[in-house]
């Protein structure tokens, strides 16, 4: 636009709406490309480290869930073991055994057990 014949008041109003594009130009010379090419290696290393970190977090969470599940199972098995042990100790008492075998006609021997020894004569 030719600003030679435009009054100053109109020129000031028109300039308010113009966009200054001088600062928006990209300066892509060889130094900029050299810097960005150097940064590709760092970006790649950071990306790989990030992926490894995320994978490690998933692995740790999976292990924690598995450990919690196994702890619940171990607790159930422990209670079963203690119940079974108490039952077996109770059933192994002499009085309980005497009651169970009395139905077969067996009685407890009142005499002490003696040992038979063979002599070499």
C-alpha positions in Angstrom: 0.0 0.0 0.0 1.2 3.5 -0.8 1.3 5.7 2.2 2.3 8.9 0.5 -1.3 10.3 0.0 -2.9 8.9 3.2 -3.5 11.3 6.1 -1.5 10.7 9.3 -4.6 10.0 11.5 -5.7 7.2 9.2 -2.2 5.9 8.9 -1.9 5.5 12.7 -5.2 3.6 12.9 -4.1 1.3 10.0 -0.7 0.6 11.7 -2.4 -0.6 14.8 -3.9 -3.6 13.0 -0.7 -4.6 11.1 1.2 -7.6 12.4 4.9 -7.2 12.9 6.3 -10.3 11.2 10.0 -9.4 11.5 10.5 -11.3 14.8 8.7 -14.4 13.5 11.1 -15.3 10.7 13.0 -18.5 11.3 16.7 -18.3 11.0 17.6 -21.8 9.7 21.3 -21.5 8.8 24.0 -24.2 9.1 24.6 -23.5 12.8 21.0 -24.2 13.8 21.0 -27.5 11.8 24.3 -28.5 13.4 22.9 -27.8 16.9 19.7 -29.8 16.2 21.6 -32.7 14.8 23.7 -32.8 18.0 20.5 -32.9 20.1 19.1 -35.9 18.3 21.3 -38.3 20.2 20.3 -36.8 23.6 16.7 -36.9 22.7 17.0 -40.5 21.6 18.8 -41.4 24.9 16.1 -39.6 27.0 13.4 -41.4 25.0 14.9 -44.8 25.6 15.5 -44.0 29.3 11.8 -42.9 29.5 10.6 -46.2 27.9 12.8 -48.2 30.2 11.5 -46.3 33.2 7.8 -46.9 32.2 8.5 -50.6 31.6 10.2 -50.9 35.0 7.2 -49.2 36.8 4.8 -51.7 35.1 7.0 -54.6 36.0 7.2 -53.5 39.6 3.4 -53.0 39.9 2.8 -56.4 38.4 5.2 -58.0 41.0 3.5 -56.1 43.8 0.1 -57.4 42.7 1.5 -61.0 42.4 3.0 -60.7 45.9 -0.2 -59.5 47.4 -2.1 -62.4 45.8 0.4 -64.9 47.0 0.3 -63.5 50.5 -3.4 -64.0 50.7 -3.0 -67.5 49.4 -0.3 -68.2 52.0 -2.5 -66.9 54.8 -5.3 -69.2 53.7 -3.0 -72.2 53.6 -1.5 -71.3 57.0 -5.0 -71.3 58.6 -5.7 -74.7 56.9 -2.5 -76.1 58.2 -3.1 -75.0 61.8 -6.6 -76.3 61.8 -5.5 -79.7 60.4 -2.6 -79.9 62.9 -4.9 -79.2 65.8 -7.4 -81.8 64.5 -4.6 -84.4 64.2 -3.2 -83.7 67.6 -6.7 -84.1 69.1 -7.3 -87.4 67.2 -3.9 -88.7 68.2 -4.7 -88.6 71.9 -4.8 -91.9 73.7 -8.3 -91.5 74.9 -9.7 -90.7 71.5 -7.9 -93.7 70.0 -9.2 -96.0 72.8 -12.8 -94.9 72.0 -12.3 -95.6 68.2 -10.8 -99.1 68.6 -13.2 -100.2 71.3 -15.9 -100.7 68.5 -13.6 -103.4 67.0 -13.3 -105.2 70.4 -9.7 -104.1 71.1 -8.7 -103.0 74.6 -5.7 -101.2 75.9 -2.9 -103.4 77.4 -2.4 -102.7 81.1 0.9 -104.5 81.3 4.1 -102.7 80.3 5.8 -103.8 77.1 8.7 -106.2 77.5 11.6 -106.8 75.2 12.5 -110.3 73.9 16.2 -110.9 73.6 17.8 -113.9 71.9 20.9 -115.3 73.5 23.8 -116.6 71.4 24.4 -119.9 73.3 
